[in-house]
């Protein structure tokens, strides 16, 4: 009977500990997913809005995206392929966002394994009003590792390379004799910075800044879920 009671106690304790462990990681997952969703959403919406405005006028679309296509291809792009670029870009934005968002849980599962015990002990033993501040300090390095993993996932997704490959496929599909003249007005070539490079650089910088700077918010959420 005593053995059974000890076994039952152990099972209940293990279950409670497991729930608490999952709770902290779930709280962290919600925190990181919220930031990623917000930042990616803002930058994606801005770029897609620019494309949706440009696509209304074929002349403007060509003027806006031909320089980008030339940078990617290193040669004169076909008009029909430039016309397909908004769809190519939109598809890559969707794939990029899905990849980064879906990698948050695996990253946390890998990084959060040894952290929970320390944070539970710190919170349970603390009687100070500065417990959230202390917890934030303890989370700093872990947050940096998680942030770096998320940023690496975003950086490693070759959005620009994928769009270049789509353009090359388009170029090989259509021959010069098949292309219809979609725009009759000649477009003056302008020196321009890569639209996609600028988008990706701003996105990475903003997301990294948000993830690094909001560790106190994460600490506060974890503390609230443990009291």
Residue frames as qw, qx, qy, qz and C-alpha x, y, z in Angstrom:
[[0.000, 0.885, 0.465, 0.000, 0.00, 0.00, 0.00],
 [0.312, -0.795, 0.107, 0.509, 2.81, 2.37, 0.93],
 [0.426, -0.123, 0.601, 0.665, 4.57, 1.59, -2.34],
 [0.221, 0.624, 0.661, 0.353, 1.40, 2.37, -4.27],
 [0.130, -0.937, -0.262, 0.192, 0.94, 5.69, -2.46],
 [0.390, -0.597, 0.329, 0.619, 4.55, 6.65, -3.12],
 [0.375, 0.166, 0.690, 0.597, 4.12, 5.75, -6.78],
 [0.093, 0.805, 0.565, 0.158, 0.90, 7.78, -6.98],
 [0.255, -0.877, -0.040, 0.406, 2.57, 10.76, -5.32],
 [0.422, -0.333, 0.505, 0.675, 5.48, 10.55, -7.75],
 [0.299, 0.441, 0.699, 0.476, 3.11, 10.42, -10.73],
 [0.034, -0.913, -0.405, 0.025, 1.15, 13.44, -9.53],
 [0.355, -0.752, 0.169, 0.529, 4.34, 15.38, -8.85],
 [0.420, -0.085, 0.621, 0.657, 5.76, 14.49, -12.26],
 [0.211, 0.659, 0.645, 0.324, 2.51, 15.48, -13.94],
 [0.146, -0.940, -0.216, 0.220, 2.42, 18.81, -12.13],
 [0.399, -0.575, 0.362, 0.615, 6.05, 19.50, -13.01],
 [0.398, 0.209, 0.689, 0.568, 5.42, 18.58, -16.65],
 [0.107, 0.838, 0.519, 0.132, 2.44, 20.93, -16.83],
 [0.253, -0.889, 0.013, 0.382, 4.48, 23.75, -15.30],
 [0.455, -0.308, 0.537, 0.640, 7.34, 23.09, -17.71],
 [0.303, 0.459, 0.686, 0.477, 5.00, 23.11, -20.68],
 [0.037, -0.910, -0.393, 0.126, 3.31, 26.24, -19.37],
 [0.298, -0.736, 0.206, 0.572, 6.52, 28.27, -19.35],
 [0.345, -0.094, 0.672, 0.648, 7.50, 27.15, -22.81],
 [0.186, 0.654, 0.691, 0.247, 3.99, 27.77, -24.11],
 [0.119, -0.911, -0.198, 0.342, 4.10, 31.27, -22.63],
 [0.307, -0.535, 0.440, 0.653, 7.41, 31.90, -24.36],
 [0.340, 0.238, 0.764, 0.494, 6.04, 30.52, -27.61],
 [0.105, 0.845, 0.524, 0.007, 3.09, 32.90, -27.51],
 [0.231, -0.829, 0.074, 0.504, 5.47, 35.78, -26.82],
 [0.308, -0.341, 0.603, 0.652, 7.77, 35.05, -29.76],
 [0.284, 0.437, 0.779, 0.350, 4.96, 34.18, -32.15],
 [0.044, 0.893, 0.393, -0.216, 3.23, 37.47, -31.37],
 [0.187, -0.742, 0.276, 0.582, 6.35, 39.51, -32.14],
 [0.315, -0.093, 0.761, 0.560, 7.15, 37.59, -35.32],
 [0.237, 0.614, 0.738, 0.149, 3.56, 37.80, -36.54],
 [0.003, 0.915, 0.228, -0.333, 3.37, 41.55, -35.90],
 [0.206, -0.665, 0.408, 0.591, 6.73, 42.53, -37.40],
 [0.298, 0.032, 0.809, 0.505, 6.49, 40.28, -40.45],
 [0.219, 0.702, 0.677, -0.004, 2.91, 41.38, -40.97],
 [0.008, -0.884, -0.065, 0.464, 3.83, 45.06, -40.97],
 [0.167, -0.532, 0.577, 0.596, 6.73, 44.72, -43.40],
 [0.293, 0.201, 0.872, 0.336, 4.91, 42.29, -45.68],
 [0.208, 0.784, 0.558, -0.173, 1.83, 44.48, -45.81],
 [0.023, -0.807, 0.155, 0.570, 3.92, 47.50, -46.78],
 [0.169, -0.313, 0.748, 0.560, 5.63, 45.68, -49.65],
 [0.236, 0.385, 0.874, 0.178, 2.45, 44.01, -50.87],
 [0.159, 0.830, 0.370, -0.386, 0.62, 47.34, -50.78],
 [0.032, -0.654, 0.410, 0.635, 3.32, 48.88, -52.99],
 [0.166, -0.047, 0.884, 0.434, 2.96, 46.00, -55.43],
 [0.218, 0.590, 0.774, -0.077, -0.83, 46.18, -55.44],
 [0.130, 0.834, 0.090, -0.529, -0.67, 49.88, -56.26],
 [0.073, -0.512, 0.618, 0.592, 1.87, 49.31, -59.03],
 [0.283, 0.136, 0.918, 0.243, -0.06, 46.46, -60.62],
 [0.334, 0.709, 0.490, -0.382, -3.00, 48.76, -61.36],
 [0.375, 0.864, -0.163, -0.293, -0.96, 50.51, -64.05],
 [0.945, 0.163, 0.122, 0.257, 1.14, 48.29, -66.37],
 [0.435, 0.746, -0.182, 0.471, 3.48, 51.18, -67.21],
 [0.340, -0.764, 0.374, -0.401, 4.10, 51.91, -63.53],
 [0.936, -0.254, 0.241, -0.041, 4.54, 48.21, -62.74],
 [0.843, 0.392, -0.013, 0.367, 7.18, 47.86, -65.42],
 [0.177, 0.799, -0.261, 0.513, 8.95, 51.03, -64.31],
 [0.572, -0.665, 0.334, -0.344, 8.95, 49.85, -60.69],
 [0.884, -0.246, 0.395, -0.036, 10.04, 46.24, -61.18],
 [0.793, 0.577, -0.123, 0.152, 12.16, 46.19, -64.34],
 [0.122, 0.768, -0.538, 0.326, 15.25, 47.56, -62.48],
 [0.661, -0.406, 0.561, -0.290, 14.76, 44.87, -59.82],
 [0.945, 0.245, 0.211, -0.043, 14.55, 42.17, -62.49],
 [0.565, 0.736, -0.302, 0.217, 17.68, 43.52, -64.16],
 [0.224, -0.694, 0.605, -0.320, 19.57, 43.37, -60.87],
 [0.810, -0.177, 0.515, -0.216, 18.51, 39.77, -60.34],
 [0.891, 0.389, 0.229, 0.051, 19.14, 38.57, -63.89],
 [0.438, -0.509, 0.389, 0.631, 22.06, 40.75, -64.85],
 [0.175, 0.098, 0.676, 0.709, 20.40, 41.25, -68.22],
 [0.378, -0.025, -0.158, -0.912, 17.32, 42.73, -69.89],
 [0.337, 0.164, 0.866, -0.329, 14.18, 41.03, -68.51],
 [0.060, -0.333, -0.754, -0.563, 11.26, 40.05, -70.69],
 [0.323, -0.254, 0.047, -0.910, 8.20, 42.18, -70.17],
 [0.762, -0.267, -0.441, -0.392, 5.97, 39.17, -69.61],
 [0.685, -0.124, -0.595, 0.401, 8.28, 38.00, -66.80],
 [0.075, 0.149, -0.322, 0.932, 8.34, 41.42, -65.14],
 [0.546, -0.289, -0.208, -0.758, 4.54, 41.28, -65.17],
 [0.813, -0.247, -0.520, -0.086, 4.67, 38.02, -63.18],
 [0.372, 0.294, -0.578, 0.664, 6.98, 39.36, -60.47],
 [0.435, -0.397, 0.261, -0.765, 4.24, 40.54, -58.04],
 [0.925, -0.156, -0.154, -0.310, 2.94, 36.97, -57.86],
 [0.754, 0.226, -0.494, 0.368, 6.45, 35.58, -57.43],
 [0.091, 0.405, -0.472, 0.778, 7.18, 38.02, -54.61],
 [0.651, -0.344, 0.112, -0.668, 3.85, 37.40, -52.87],
 [0.941, -0.047, -0.324, -0.082, 4.41, 33.62, -52.94],
 [0.606, 0.256, -0.512, 0.553, 7.88, 34.00, -51.44],
 [0.211, -0.439, 0.337, -0.806, 6.64, 36.34, -48.72],
 [0.838, -0.270, -0.043, -0.473, 4.02, 33.76, -47.74],
 [0.903, 0.070, -0.386, 0.172, 6.56, 30.90, -47.71],
 [0.344, 0.401, -0.475, 0.704, 9.06, 32.96, -45.73],
 [0.432, -0.431, 0.254, -0.750, 6.50, 33.95, -43.10],
 [0.927, -0.177, -0.153, -0.293, 5.22, 30.39, -42.72],
 [0.780, 0.212, -0.467, 0.359, 8.74, 29.02, -42.35],
 [0.134, 0.409, -0.473, 0.769, 9.83, 31.50, -39.69],
 [0.612, -0.359, 0.149, -0.689, 6.57, 31.20, -37.73],
 [0.956, -0.084, -0.202, -0.195, 6.61, 27.39, -37.83],
 [0.671, 0.295, -0.513, 0.447, 10.23, 27.23, -36.64],
 [0.249, -0.634, 0.328, -0.654, 9.51, 29.02, -33.36],
 [0.879, -0.358, 0.109, -0.295, 8.28, 25.89, -31.56],
 [0.933, 0.132, -0.186, 0.277, 11.25, 23.69, -32.64],
 [0.322, 0.588, -0.348, 0.655, 13.65, 26.46, -31.63],
 [0.476, -0.578, 0.292, -0.595, 12.05, 26.79, -28.20],
 [0.975, -0.180, -0.030, -0.127, 11.93, 23.04, -27.74],
 [0.804, 0.291, -0.266, 0.446, 15.65, 22.89, -28.42],
 [0.220, 0.536, -0.312, 0.753, 16.66, 25.95, -26.39],
 [0.502, -0.554, 0.120, -0.653, 14.27, 25.73, -23.41],
 [0.815, -0.084, -0.573, -0.004, 15.24, 22.26, -22.15],
 [0.606, -0.124, -0.533, 0.577, 17.42, 23.24, -19.19],
 [0.035, 0.376, -0.093, 0.921, 15.91, 26.60, -18.32],
 [0.530, -0.554, -0.392, -0.508, 12.62, 25.88, -16.57],
 [0.722, -0.399, -0.479, 0.299, 13.96, 24.50, -13.28],
 [0.412, -0.023, -0.206, 0.887, 16.08, 27.57, -12.64],
 [0.168, -0.339, -0.171, -0.910, 13.27, 30.02, -13.33],
 [0.650, -0.515, -0.488, -0.273, 10.74, 28.12, -11.21],
 [0.672, -0.327, -0.421, 0.514, 13.17, 28.08, -8.30],
 [0.241, 0.117, -0.068, 0.961, 13.98, 31.77, -8.67],
 [0.354, -0.434, -0.289, -0.777, 10.32, 32.78, -8.72],
 [0.715, -0.476, -0.502, -0.104, 9.27, 30.49, -5.86],
 [0.652, -0.302, -0.352, 0.599, 12.07, 31.69, -3.56],
 [0.216, 0.275, 0.030, 0.936, 11.84, 35.37, -4.39],
 [0.167, -0.727, -0.598, 0.292, 10.02, 37.79, -2.10],
 [0.231, -0.370, 0.088, 0.896, 11.40, 40.89, -3.73],
 [0.438, 0.742, 0.265, -0.433, 9.47, 43.39, -5.80],
 [0.187, 0.708, -0.519, -0.440, 12.30, 43.10, -8.31],
 [0.690, -0.033, 0.723, 0.026, 11.57, 39.48, -9.18],
 [0.690, 0.668, 0.278, -0.021, 10.54, 40.34, -12.76],
 [0.182, 0.908, -0.375, -0.054, 13.70, 42.39, -13.20],
 [0.423, -0.491, 0.761, 0.038, 15.81, 39.49, -11.91],
 [0.745, 0.265, 0.611, -0.019, 13.95, 37.07, -14.13],
 [0.527, 0.845, 0.010, -0.089, 14.49, 39.37, -17.10],
 [0.050, -0.795, 0.599, 0.080, 18.23, 39.42, -16.43],
 [0.570, -0.212, 0.794, 0.009, 18.29, 35.63, -16.24],
 [0.710, 0.510, 0.481, -0.064, 16.39, 35.34, -19.51],
 [0.160, 0.851, -0.254, -0.432, 18.73, 37.69, -21.35],
 [0.121, -0.455, 0.811, 0.347, 21.15, 35.12, -22.75],
 [0.419, 0.267, 0.868, 0.002, 18.44, 32.59, -23.53],
 [0.401, 0.793, 0.309, -0.339, 16.45, 35.27, -25.33],
 [0.094, 0.747, -0.478, -0.453, 19.53, 36.20, -27.35],
 [0.259, -0.171, 0.919, 0.243, 20.03, 32.57, -28.41],
 [0.418, 0.522, 0.733, -0.120, 16.38, 32.19, -29.40],
 [0.279, 0.855, 0.029, -0.437, 16.43, 35.51, -31.23],
 [0.046, -0.585, 0.679, 0.441, 19.57, 34.53, -33.13],
 [0.345, 0.101, 0.922, 0.145, 17.97, 31.25, -34.18],
 [0.395, 0.719, 0.519, -0.241, 14.84, 33.02, -35.42],
 [0.178, 0.849, -0.228, -0.442, 16.88, 35.61, -37.30],
 [0.210, -0.371, 0.829, 0.363, 19.09, 32.89, -38.81],
 [0.435, 0.386, 0.813, 0.006, 15.95, 31.13, -40.05],
 [0.334, 0.863, 0.234, -0.299, 14.76, 34.35, -41.67],
 [0.008, 0.777, -0.473, -0.416, 18.16, 35.17, -43.12],
 [0.341, -0.208, 0.877, 0.266, 18.72, 31.65, -44.48],
 [0.548, 0.565, 0.608, -0.107, 15.45, 31.66, -46.42],
 [0.312, -0.172, 0.459, 0.814, 16.68, 32.59, -49.90],
 [0.374, 0.708, 0.472, -0.370, 13.68, 34.66, -50.94],
 [0.228, 0.786, -0.277, -0.503, 15.64, 36.72, -53.46],
 [0.111, -0.335, 0.877, 0.326, 17.37, 33.66, -54.90],
 [0.374, 0.350, 0.854, -0.089, 14.02, 31.89, -55.28],
 [0.380, 0.797, 0.220, -0.414, 12.55, 34.88, -57.12],
 [0.072, 0.658, -0.585, -0.469, 15.61, 34.97, -59.37],
 [0.239, -0.056, 0.950, 0.192, 15.12, 31.29, -60.21],
 [0.409, 0.600, 0.643, -0.245, 11.45, 31.93, -60.99],
 [0.271, 0.821, -0.130, -0.485, 12.47, 34.77, -63.31],
 [0.059, -0.462, 0.798, 0.383, 15.03, 32.56, -65.05],
 [0.356, 0.240, 0.903, 0.007, 12.39, 29.86, -65.53],
 [0.383, 0.766, 0.359, -0.371, 10.05, 32.46, -66.99],
 [0.125, 0.745, -0.426, -0.498, 12.76, 33.77, -69.29],
 [0.151, -0.235, 0.914, 0.294, 13.45, 30.27, -70.58],
 [0.402, 0.434, 0.786, -0.176, 9.75, 29.56, -71.08],
 [0.395, 0.854, 0.258, -0.219, 9.05, 32.57, -73.26],
 [0.614, 0.092, 0.332, 0.711, 11.03, 33.46, -76.34],
 [0.054, -0.378, 0.034, 0.923, 11.43, 36.96, -77.70],
 [0.154, -0.089, -0.654, -0.736, 9.19, 36.11, -80.63],
 [0.299, -0.496, -0.812, -0.075, 6.31, 35.15, -78.36],
 [0.208, -0.424, -0.453, 0.756, 6.36, 38.16, -76.06],
 [0.114, 0.802, 0.485, 0.330, 3.57, 40.62, -76.66],
 [0.242, 0.302, -0.176, 0.905, 4.30, 44.29, -76.18],
 [0.319, -0.645, -0.666, 0.198, 2.51, 45.01, -72.94],
 [0.182, -0.817, -0.137, 0.529, 3.86, 48.53, -72.64],
 [0.607, 0.670, 0.248, 0.349, 4.27, 50.69, -75.73],
 [0.022, -0.970, 0.162, -0.180, 6.03, 53.56, -73.96],
 [0.688, 0.311, -0.472, 0.454, 9.76, 53.22, -73.56],
 [0.631, -0.763, -0.135, 0.029, 10.87, 53.26, -69.94],
 [0.237, 0.799, -0.434, 0.342, 13.91, 55.23, -68.92],
 [0.811, -0.125, -0.486, 0.301, 16.38, 53.13, -66.94],
 [0.257, -0.850, 0.187, -0.420, 17.04, 54.55, -63.49],
 [0.366, 0.279, -0.762, 0.456, 19.67, 53.79, -60.90],
 [0.666, -0.494, -0.040, -0.557, 17.81, 52.24, -58.01],
 [0.183, -0.378, 0.839, -0.345, 18.49, 50.28, -54.85],
 [0.326, -0.104, -0.916, -0.208, 17.16, 46.76, -54.78],
 [0.584, -0.391, -0.071, -0.708, 13.58, 46.76, -53.52],
 [0.902, -0.221, -0.357, -0.098, 13.87, 43.21, -52.22],
 [0.601, 0.140, -0.476, 0.627, 17.26, 43.74, -50.57],
 [0.110, -0.366, 0.241, -0.892, 15.90, 46.80, -48.76],
 [0.754, -0.347, -0.192, -0.524, 12.78, 44.92, -47.66],
 [0.879, -0.121, -0.431, 0.162, 14.79, 41.99, -46.28],
 [0.429, 0.232, -0.424, 0.763, 17.36, 44.20, -44.53],
 [0.317, -0.393, 0.149, -0.850, 14.69, 46.33, -42.84],
 [0.841, -0.285, -0.288, -0.358, 12.71, 43.25, -41.84],
 [0.789, -0.020, -0.483, 0.380, 15.71, 41.52, -40.24],
 [0.221, 0.289, -0.357, 0.861, 16.80, 44.68, -38.43],
 [0.484, -0.384, 0.024, -0.786, 13.34, 45.43, -37.06],
 [0.884, -0.244, -0.345, -0.200, 12.58, 41.86, -36.00],
 [0.680, 0.079, -0.495, 0.536, 15.95, 41.48, -34.29],
 [0.007, 0.342, -0.288, 0.894, 15.48, 44.76, -32.44],
 [0.663, -0.364, -0.094, -0.647, 11.99, 43.81, -31.25],
 [0.898, -0.153, -0.412, 0.015, 13.04, 40.35, -30.09],
 [0.539, 0.161, -0.467, 0.682, 16.10, 41.62, -28.22],
 [0.044, -0.323, 0.227, -0.918, 14.37, 44.56, -26.55],
 [0.651, -0.342, -0.126, -0.666, 11.21, 42.87, -25.26],
 [0.516, 0.054, -0.819, 0.244, 12.76, 40.35, -22.89],
 [0.128, -0.042, 0.572, -0.809, 11.23, 42.17, -19.89],
 [0.668, 0.042, -0.105, -0.736, 7.82, 41.60, -21.42],
 [0.723, 0.085, -0.677, -0.104, 8.61, 37.88, -21.67],
 [0.264, 0.088, -0.760, 0.588, 9.76, 37.80, -18.04],
 [0.380, -0.031, 0.310, -0.871, 6.58, 39.50, -16.91],
 [0.765, 0.047, -0.343, -0.543, 4.42, 36.98, -18.78],
 [0.624, 0.090, -0.759, 0.163, 6.30, 34.04, -17.29],
 [0.038, 0.087, -0.645, 0.759, 6.02, 35.47, -13.79],
 [0.560, -0.019, 0.088, -0.824, 2.27, 36.00, -14.16],
 [0.808, 0.067, -0.467, -0.352, 1.82, 32.40, -15.25],
 [0.570, 0.092, -0.745, 0.335, 3.68, 31.01, -12.24],
 [0.082, -0.122, 0.545, -0.825, 1.99, 32.90, -9.41]]
